[in-house]
Amino acid sequence: MKIGVLALQGAVAEHIAMLSALNAEAIAVRLPSELDGLDALIIPGGESTTISKLLTEYNLLEPIRRLAKMGSPIFGTCAGLVLLAKKAPNLNLETIGVMDIEVKRNAYGRQVDSFETDLKVPALGNGSFRGIFIRAPIIEKANSDIEVLCQLNNRPVAVRQGKLLACAFHPELTDDLRFHRYFLDLITGDKSFAKGNH
């Protein structure tokens, strides 16, 4: 499997390391031509305003939007979640806009308000998942076709819509491969998590 990691800014190397640990080929994507032949794409955490500007500058916005509409699996973490959302009212820039969610960026406060907590994510099987929240966004609204994979304080923090996956925290900053494995299973249509074989 060939997975692209959007490499404009943010936690790119960490995602690539996770994919390599799962024996997937990871490609750093900076140009539209580098999207060709990919099985899926990851949009890492970083600064959503900066990434949004660079997506426009490098003419990547429309090609990524097209990939999502064609059913290509896309995984957004933190800023990646903001960029996948159809509505991000406090971001004065265009998003990719393919997930039926409304998000508020930096909703948990500044860098000093970052925190870690154990999350229950039934789709990943038993055992908690360490959620690392760094200037994390909040999902304020999720339409009925959104599957909520995980909540914190009664708010969704990980969601799925078809082959689109997004979380408000940073699974790539842990040493827990389950979220990335879940994403790879979305690509192949493997139901191993549903059967409990993980």
Summary of the structure (lengths in Angstrom):
residues: 198
radius of gyration: 15.2
end to end distance: 18.5
largest distance: 43.3
contacts: 664
relative contact order: 0.17
helix: 32%
strand: 30%
